[in-house]
Amino acid sequence: MFKLISKIDNVRDYVIYKGKPYYINTSHEFQCGEKKQMLYKMPLDPIIVFNNKFYFSEWENNYKIFDENLELIEEGKDRVFYKLSEFYIAYNRNGKNTILIDKKDNLIELEYIDRSSIRAFSNKYIYMYIYKKNKTRNIMSIRAFSIQNKERLWEFPLSLLGTYKNPYTDEEKVFQVRRLIGIYNNIFWVFLNAEGFIGLDIETGELKYRIPEYHQAIGKTSTSSYDHSKGFFRSDYLLNSEKGKILGLAVDVFIEIDLTQEPPFVTQYGLQEEFEKYNIKKANDTAEDFVVQDNLLYFYLAEQLRFGILDINTKEIIYVSEPIAVVERDDSFTRLRDLKVSENKVYILDSNHTLHIFEREKLNFELGTSCKLAPAGEAKSYYRN
């Protein structure tokens, strides 16, 4: 059971830091509580929290860095910061070099890397995808780069996978990266724009696994395509490294890829009957992004203005909120657009710039010993970098 404990109006972007929301308001100010600091304009990128500091990059490449008390530490020009992982943030300098900042505030200079395609899943390697032009089309490749040695380790051209046929036009298409997922047991996992996932050896780039479709379907779903195709739904898949599983949620389907099995095994769970317990006949507005904390997956229904919790062990939906009261405008339809979880609170931002903060009152659903919620401050959440 969750209850609404407060609302904050005029929120454009926010993060939760040490149990408090820090946010950019609609007046282009950085704010926590009553304290504010003026930014240049609306920042180009989301707020970045790294090494107990807040980084802001503005449209014209101005930047400001604040501490947790909202005191200005540094400001300057020509830096647009972006977060690679818990290990690094980065910025590009003069279009010629990429500068990494590590957990000790050391600067590491590398060759220029396009920020839109780069991820770091350890403190040793960077993974990226790039386009190469041939005579007829752009071909995408995946690269691994050693941070310490400042050299390329390997490159895997997606052309090695062949092509796939567009189901609507029968046109032959080349594969592209939809999402770089992460590393488990020395395998680097990638979600493609068609035919599922591939797993590459982190040392050599050798193709170890190809998972074009799921292996097993359990439960009912409202999606007609689910009955005729064994392909993957689009979702912000994330890797739960502690359990060795890739998790996804789309419409009323929960996807689980068990990487601890050899070969990995994929199950898609239809959740239609679970949603119907809460009088939700169609969950077609389930957001692709979600949060996993311990054994619970928090999701939201953007247009139905509700959020819920899925027990990833039992595959049961154990809570769905009532519709959240929002302010409607004459010129637009208000919907939910972001969810964050911190300790015993859920934060929901709507498209009308109101941040709704809910607190867990008590647990009136059975979690079981394997799904016990961690005490405040100990729960581990999985977000995307």
C-alpha positions as CSV (number, residue, x, y, z in Angstrom):
1,M,0.0,0.0,0.0
2,F,1.3,3.4,-1.0
3,K,0.0,6.8,-0.1
4,L,0.7,10.1,-1.7
5,I,2.7,12.2,0.8
6,S,3.6,15.2,-1.3
7,K,3.7,16.9,-4.7
8,I,6.3,19.2,-6.3
9,D,5.1,21.4,-9.2
10,N,7.1,22.8,-12.0
11,V,9.6,19.9,-12.3
12,R,11.3,19.3,-15.6
13,D,14.0,16.8,-14.6
14,Y,15.0,15.2,-11.3
15,V,17.2,12.7,-9.5
16,I,17.0,11.2,-6.1
17,Y,20.1,11.7,-4.0
18,K,20.4,10.7,-0.4
19,G,16.7,10.2,-0.2
20,K,15.8,13.7,-1.5
21,P,14.6,14.9,-4.9
22,Y,17.0,17.4,-6.6
23,Y,15.4,18.8,-9.7
24,I,15.4,21.4,-12.5
25,N,12.3,23.6,-12.3
26,T,10.5,25.2,-15.1
27,S,12.3,28.5,-14.4
28,H,15.6,26.8,-15.3
29,E,16.8,26.6,-11.7
30,F,18.5,23.8,-9.9
31,Q,16.5,23.2,-6.7
32,C,16.3,21.1,-3.6
33,G,13.7,22.1,-1.0
34,E,13.7,25.9,-0.9
35,K,17.2,26.4,-2.0
36,K,17.8,27.3,-5.7
37,Q,20.6,28.0,-8.1
38,M,20.1,29.6,-11.5
39,L,21.2,27.6,-14.5
40,Y,21.9,29.1,-17.9
41,K,18.9,27.8,-19.8
42,M,17.2,24.5,-20.0
43,P,20.0,21.9,-19.8
44,L,20.7,19.8,-22.9
45,D,21.1,16.6,-20.9
46,P,19.5,15.0,-17.8
47,I,21.0,15.8,-14.5
48,I,24.2,13.8,-13.9
49,V,25.2,12.8,-10.3
50,F,28.7,11.5,-10.0
51,N,31.3,11.6,-7.2
52,N,28.7,13.4,-5.0
53,K,28.5,16.3,-7.5
54,F,25.8,17.4,-9.9
55,Y,26.7,18.1,-13.5
56,F,24.7,20.3,-15.9
57,S,25.3,20.9,-19.6
58,E,23.5,23.6,-21.4
59,W,22.4,24.0,-25.0
60,E,25.4,26.2,-26.0
61,N,27.9,23.9,-24.2
62,N,28.1,25.9,-21.1
63,Y,28.4,23.8,-17.9
64,K,28.0,24.1,-14.2
65,I,28.9,21.7,-11.4
66,F,27.3,21.9,-7.9
67,D,27.8,20.1,-4.7
68,E,25.0,18.5,-2.7
69,N,24.4,21.8,-0.8
70,L,23.8,23.5,-4.2
71,E,27.0,25.4,-3.9
72,L,28.7,26.2,-7.3
73,I,32.0,24.3,-7.6
74,E,32.9,25.0,-11.2
75,E,31.5,26.5,-14.4
76,G,32.9,26.9,-17.9
77,K,32.3,26.4,-21.6
78,D,32.6,23.7,-24.3
79,R,31.8,20.6,-22.2
80,V,28.7,18.5,-22.5
81,F,28.8,15.8,-19.8
82,Y,27.2,12.4,-20.2
83,K,27.2,9.4,-17.9
84,L,28.8,6.1,-19.1
85,S,28.3,4.0,-16.0
86,E,28.9,4.0,-12.3
87,F,32.6,4.1,-13.1
88,Y,32.8,7.1,-15.5
89,I,31.3,10.2,-16.9
90,A,32.7,11.8,-20.0
91,Y,32.7,14.8,-22.3
92,N,34.0,15.4,-25.8
93,R,36.6,18.2,-26.4
94,N,36.8,20.2,-29.6
95,G,35.3,17.2,-31.5
96,K,38.8,15.6,-31.4
97,N,39.0,13.8,-28.1
98,T,36.8,12.1,-25.5
99,I,37.7,12.8,-21.8
100,L,36.7,10.3,-19.1
101,I,36.4,11.3,-15.5
102,D,36.8,8.4,-13.1
103,K,35.7,7.9,-9.4
104,K,38.9,9.6,-8.2
105,D,38.3,12.6,-10.5
106,N,41.2,11.6,-12.7
107,L,41.0,12.6,-16.4
108,I,41.6,10.0,-19.1
109,E,42.0,11.2,-22.6
110,L,40.9,9.0,-25.5
111,E,40.3,9.3,-29.2
112,Y,37.0,10.9,-30.1
113,I,34.0,8.7,-29.5
114,D,30.4,9.6,-30.5
115,R,28.6,9.9,-27.2
116,S,25.3,8.5,-28.6
117,S,26.7,5.0,-29.0
118,I,29.0,4.5,-26.0
119,R,28.6,2.5,-22.8
120,A,30.9,1.3,-20.1
121,F,30.1,-1.8,-18.1
122,S,33.3,-2.1,-16.2
123,N,36.3,0.2,-15.3
124,K,38.4,-1.5,-18.0
125,Y,36.5,-1.4,-21.3
126,I,34.2,0.8,-23.3
127,Y,31.7,-0.7,-25.8
128,M,30.2,1.2,-28.6
129,Y,28.5,0.9,-31.9
130,I,29.4,2.7,-35.1
131,Y,28.3,3.1,-38.7
132,K,30.5,2.3,-41.7
133,K,29.5,3.1,-45.2
134,N,29.9,0.6,-48.0
135,K,28.7,1.1,-51.6
136,T,25.0,0.6,-51.0
137,R,24.2,1.1,-47.3
138,N,25.4,1.9,-43.8
139,I,26.7,-1.1,-41.9
140,M,26.8,-1.1,-38.1
141,S,29.7,-2.6,-36.0
142,I,30.2,-3.1,-32.3
143,R,33.6,-2.2,-30.9
144,A,35.4,-2.8,-27.7
145,F,38.0,-0.3,-26.5
146,S,40.6,-0.7,-23.7
147,I,40.6,2.3,-21.4
148,Q,43.9,1.5,-19.8
149,N,45.8,0.7,-23.0
150,K,43.9,3.2,-25.1
151,E,43.5,0.8,-28.0
152,R,40.8,-1.0,-29.8
153,L,40.4,-4.6,-28.7
154,W,38.0,-6.0,-31.3
155,E,35.3,-5.1,-33.8
156,F,32.2,-7.2,-34.6
157,P,30.5,-6.1,-37.9
158,L,26.8,-6.9,-37.7
159,S,27.0,-7.8,-41.4
160,L,28.3,-11.1,-40.2
161,L,24.7,-11.8,-39.0
162,G,23.4,-11.5,-42.6
163,T,20.1,-9.7,-43.2
164,Y,16.5,-10.0,-42.1
165,K,13.3,-9.5,-44.0
166,N,11.0,-6.7,-43.1
167,P,7.7,-8.5,-42.3
168,Y,5.6,-5.6,-43.9
169,T,7.5,-5.0,-47.1
170,D,9.6,-8.1,-47.6
171,E,12.6,-5.8,-48.0
172,E,16.0,-7.2,-46.9
173,K,17.3,-5.1,-44.1
174,V,20.7,-5.0,-42.2
175,F,20.8,-5.4,-38.4
176,Q,21.3,-2.6,-36.0
177,V,22.0,-2.2,-32.3
178,R,18.9,-1.2,-30.3
179,R,20.5,-1.5,-26.9
180,L,23.8,-2.5,-25.4
181,I,22.7,-4.5,-22.4
182,G,25.7,-5.5,-20.2
183,I,28.2,-8.2,-19.3
184,Y,27.5,-11.5,-17.5
185,N,30.0,-14.4,-17.2
186,N,32.4,-12.8,-19.7
187,I,29.7,-12.4,-22.3
188,F,28.7,-9.0,-23.7
189,W,25.0,-8.9,-24.5
190,V,23.3,-6.8,-27.2
191,F,19.7,-6.3,-28.1
192,L,19.2,-5.9,-31.9
193,N,16.5,-4.2,-33.9
194,A,15.3,-7.5,-35.1
195,E,15.8,-11.2,-34.2
196,G,16.5,-10.7,-30.5
197,F,19.9,-10.8,-28.8
198,I,23.5,-11.7,-29.5
199,G,26.2,-12.6,-26.9
200,L,29.9,-11.8,-27.7
201,D,33.0,-12.8,-25.9
202,I,34.3,-9.8,-24.0
203,E,38.0,-10.6,-24.8
204,T,37.8,-11.5,-28.5
205,G,34.4,-10.3,-29.8
206,E,33.6,-13.8,-31.0
207,L,29.9,-14.5,-31.5
208,K,29.0,-17.0,-28.7
209,Y,25.2,-16.8,-28.6
210,R,22.4,-15.8,-30.9
211,I,18.9,-15.7,-29.5
212,P,16.4,-14.8,-32.2
213,E,13.2,-15.8,-30.4
214,Y,11.9,-17.0,-27.0
215,H,11.8,-20.7,-26.1
216,Q,8.7,-20.9,-23.9
217,A,5.5,-18.9,-23.4
218,I,3.4,-19.0,-20.2
219,G,0.1,-17.3,-19.5
220,K,-2.3,-15.2,-21.5
221,T,-1.6,-11.9,-23.2
222,S,-3.9,-9.4,-25.0
223,T,-1.4,-8.9,-27.9
224,S,-2.4,-10.8,-31.0
225,S,1.2,-10.9,-32.4
226,Y,2.2,-12.8,-29.3
227,D,0.3,-15.8,-30.6
228,H,1.8,-15.8,-34.1
229,S,5.4,-14.8,-33.5
230,K,8.2,-15.8,-31.2
231,G,10.1,-12.6,-31.6
232,F,10.9,-10.2,-28.8
233,F,8.9,-7.1,-27.8
234,R,10.6,-3.8,-27.7
235,S,11.6,-2.9,-24.1
236,D,14.3,-1.2,-22.1
237,Y,15.8,-4.6,-21.2
238,L,18.2,-4.6,-18.3
239,L,20.6,-7.1,-16.9
240,N,20.2,-8.2,-13.3
241,S,23.7,-9.4,-12.8
242,E,23.0,-10.9,-9.3
243,K,20.4,-13.3,-10.7
244,G,22.1,-13.7,-14.1
245,K,19.0,-12.7,-16.0
246,I,18.0,-10.2,-18.6
247,L,14.6,-8.7,-17.8
248,G,12.1,-6.9,-20.0
249,L,8.5,-5.7,-19.7
250,A,6.2,-4.7,-22.6
251,V,2.4,-4.3,-22.8
252,D,1.2,-7.2,-20.6
253,V,4.3,-9.5,-21.2
254,F,7.2,-10.1,-18.9
255,I,10.4,-11.4,-20.6
256,E,13.1,-13.3,-18.7
257,I,16.3,-14.5,-20.3
258,D,18.1,-16.9,-17.9
259,L,21.8,-16.6,-18.6
260,T,22.7,-19.2,-15.9
261,Q,21.5,-21.9,-18.2
262,E,23.5,-23.4,-21.1
263,P,22.5,-22.3,-23.5
264,P,20.5,-19.3,-22.2
265,F,16.8,-19.9,-22.0
266,V,14.0,-17.4,-22.7
267,T,10.6,-17.4,-21.2
268,Q,7.8,-14.9,-22.0
269,Y,5.1,-14.6,-19.3
270,G,1.7,-13.3,-20.3
271,L,0.3,-11.1,-17.6
272,Q,-3.2,-10.4,-18.9
273,E,-4.9,-12.3,-16.0
274,E,-2.7,-10.5,-13.5
275,F,-3.7,-7.1,-14.8
276,E,-7.4,-8.1,-14.9
277,K,-7.2,-8.7,-11.1
278,Y,-7.0,-4.9,-10.9
279,N,-9.7,-4.3,-13.5
280,I,-7.2,-3.4,-16.2
281,K,-8.4,-5.0,-19.4
282,K,-5.6,-3.7,-21.6
283,A,-2.1,-2.7,-20.4
284,N,-1.1,-1.3,-23.8
285,D,0.3,1.8,-22.2
286,T,2.8,0.0,-20.1
287,A,6.0,2.1,-20.2
288,E,9.1,0.4,-21.7
289,D,11.3,1.7,-18.8
290,F,11.0,0.2,-15.3
291,V,12.9,-0.2,-12.1
292,V,14.0,-3.4,-10.4
293,Q,14.6,-3.3,-6.7
294,D,15.5,-6.6,-5.0
295,N,12.8,-9.0,-6.4
296,L,10.3,-6.4,-7.3
297,L,9.8,-4.7,-10.7
298,Y,8.1,-1.3,-10.5
299,F,6.3,-0.2,-13.7
300,Y,3.8,2.4,-14.7
301,L,0.8,2.7,-17.1
302,A,1.4,6.1,-18.7
303,E,-2.1,6.9,-20.0
304,Q,-4.0,5.1,-17.2
305,L,-2.0,7.1,-14.7
306,R,-1.2,4.1,-12.5
307,F,1.9,2.4,-11.2
308,G,2.4,-1.2,-10.0
309,I,4.7,-3.9,-8.8
310,L,5.5,-7.2,-10.3
311,D,7.1,-10.0,-8.2
312,I,9.7,-11.3,-10.6
313,N,10.0,-14.6,-8.7
314,T,6.4,-15.6,-8.7
315,K,5.4,-13.5,-11.8
316,E,2.5,-12.1,-9.9
317,I,1.4,-8.4,-9.9
318,I,1.2,-7.7,-6.2
319,Y,0.2,-4.0,-6.3
320,V,-1.4,-1.5,-8.7
321,S,-2.2,2.0,-7.6
322,E,-5.4,3.9,-8.1
323,P,-5.2,6.4,-10.9
324,I,-3.0,9.4,-9.9
325,A,-4.9,12.7,-9.7
326,V,-3.3,15.1,-12.3
327,V,-4.0,18.5,-13.6
328,E,-5.3,18.5,-17.1
329,R,-4.6,21.2,-19.6
330,D,-6.7,22.4,-22.5
331,D,-3.9,22.0,-25.0
332,S,-2.6,18.6,-24.0
333,F,-3.3,15.2,-22.4
334,T,-1.5,14.6,-19.1
335,R,0.3,11.3,-18.9
336,L,3.0,9.7,-16.7
337,R,6.5,9.9,-18.1
338,D,9.0,8.8,-15.5
339,L,9.3,6.5,-12.4
340,K,12.0,6.3,-9.8
341,V,12.3,4.2,-6.6
342,S,14.3,5.0,-3.5
343,E,14.0,3.1,-0.3
344,N,10.3,3.0,0.6
345,K,9.3,5.8,-1.8
346,V,8.1,5.9,-5.4
347,Y,8.5,9.1,-7.5
348,I,6.3,9.6,-10.5
349,L,6.7,12.6,-12.9
350,D,3.9,13.5,-15.2
351,S,3.9,15.4,-18.4
352,N,2.5,18.5,-16.8
353,H,5.7,18.8,-14.7
354,T,4.3,17.6,-11.4
355,L,6.4,15.2,-9.3
356,H,4.1,12.9,-7.2
357,I,5.8,11.2,-4.2
358,F,4.4,8.1,-2.7
359,E,5.4,6.3,0.5
360,R,4.9,2.7,1.3
361,E,2.6,2.4,4.4
362,K,2.5,-1.3,5.0
363,L,2.7,-4.5,3.0
364,N,-0.7,-6.0,2.6
365,F,0.5,-8.6,0.1
366,E,2.5,-11.7,0.7
367,L,6.1,-11.4,-0.4
368,G,7.5,-14.6,0.9
369,T,11.0,-15.1,2.3
370,S,12.6,-14.8,-1.2
371,C,11.0,-11.4,-1.8
372,K,11.5,-9.7,1.5
373,L,12.0,-5.9,1.1
374,A,15.3,-4.6,2.3
375,P,15.4,-2.1,5.2
376,A,15.6,1.5,4.3
377,G,19.0,2.3,2.8
378,E,19.8,-1.3,1.9
379,A,17.6,-2.0,-1.0
380,K,19.4,-2.3,-4.3
381,S,17.8,-0.9,-7.4
382,Y,18.7,-1.5,-11.0
383,Y,18.5,1.4,-13.4
384,R,19.9,2.1,-16.8
385,N,23.0,4.1,-17.2
